[in-house]
């Protein structure tokens, strides 16, 4: 079963979130490329077996995430080309850091802010990413774009006669990393999550509680699997890839990314109450939309404040302590 099939599989019809997840997976994998039009709403209705309103809600969510453009009633929307925008954002951020203004950067939503930081991290010869999060959705999306970037760099290098392997690069393309090491901490599947969970008490509404938990578990496993596939796909470019997952015995109240030991990205999970439909059942739940959480950047180096240096060091030490002590092996599935 593919990740898309898993996203819409179940006893009921797909929800807007299910449809959005399936389309997002196609975009992240490159099956739907920048500038390409989505299928018409009529075709999507037939494909997913849902009402047109479900498709419209799914497209609206993808538009809010910056994945679609030209969303009108007259024609199918197109896949947004965000690579140039994110490269420019990364260059502006680098310029601000060189000017010593990095501490004054305004935090952006995680789904937007993480991508250029991952892009910058991949400029290193040896890339190391440590992540603690709830489902790994934002990281998977960022690495999906990076996988395409690695593929394009390798192709340019091969055309220029550089062989296309790790460390090789064509003029203007940049060298590929030699190694990429990623460690991801996610909640254990068997714990009672603080969120997401049903607002109704477990003892009085056990079915609702199980629906919410299974929905989160499906998302965790799907995003984790896609993340791993993105990284493994980089091996074809000659990069030595090591990706590992471990499970935490608690619900993380924050998300943390430590990049190459020199930058820490930190965001709070802001819990809210919202209603959603899961397998044709309306459920009121406590949830946190992590992709919209503002991401704060703390970087080390001589142009950064002493506080930032300490935060990066302590963030790495905190992650290592969790990884080496209470975290257990995690099998996606």
C-alpha positions, 0 to 999 in steps of 0.5 A: 500500500502506498502512502497515498492509499494509506492516507485515504484508506479506512471505513469511511470516505476521505476527509478534506485532510485526507485528500490534502495529504494525498495531493501533498505527497504527490507534490513532495515526491515530484509527481506534480511539479512546479507550474503543473496544473492539478486535475480538475475538481471533477476528476478529483471528485471521481478519483477520491469518491467525495463531494466537490466541497471536500475537494475545495476544502482540501485545495484551500488547505494546500493553498494556505500552505503555499503549495498552490497558485492560480486558485480560481473558479475558472481553471485548475490551480497550479503547483507553486514554484517556491524554490526561487522564493525560498532561495532568495529568503535564504540569501536574505537571511544569510546577509542579515546574519553576516550583518549581525542582524540575525537575532532580529529576524521575524519568526515565520510559520514552520512550513515556510521557515524550515525549508530555506534553513534546510537548504542552507544546511545542505551546503555543508559537506557533512549534513546533520539534522536532529529533529524532535516533533509530533509527526515530522510533517514539516521536515518531510516536506522540506526534505522532499524539496531538498531531494529534488534539489540534490537530483537537479544538482547531480544532473547538472554536475554530470552534464558538466563532466563532474561525475554527479557524485557527492562533493561534485558540482557544476558552475552555479550548482554547488557541491553535493554533501558527502554525508547526511545524518538525520535523527528523528524523535517522535512520540511512542505509539502506545502512550496517551497523548496530551494532544491530539486527543478527543475533548470527550473523556476516554472512558465515556467516548472510547471510540472517539479517542481511538479515532483521534489516536489512530489518525495521528498514528497514521500521519506520524507513520506516513510522514516518517515513511515519506521522510525516510524515502526522500533521504534514501533517494539521495543515495542515487547521487552518491551521498552517504545517508543515515536516517534513524527514528526513536520513540519518546514516552511523552508528548513534546510541547515544542518542536526542535530542529538542530542543524549541523550543530550550529543552528537551533530552530525552536517552535511551540505547539499551540494547542487549540480546540477544533472539530474535524471529521474522521471516518464520517464521525465528527470529533471535537479534539485538542490539536496543534497545527505545528506547520503554522507555529512560528519558528525561532532561529538561534545560531552559533558563531562570532556574529551571534550573541552569547545567548544564542551560542548557549541555546544551540549548545544546550539544545543539542545536549538536550536532544542527545540526552533524550536520544541516549536515555529514555527514547526507544527504537521506533518502527514506522508502521 
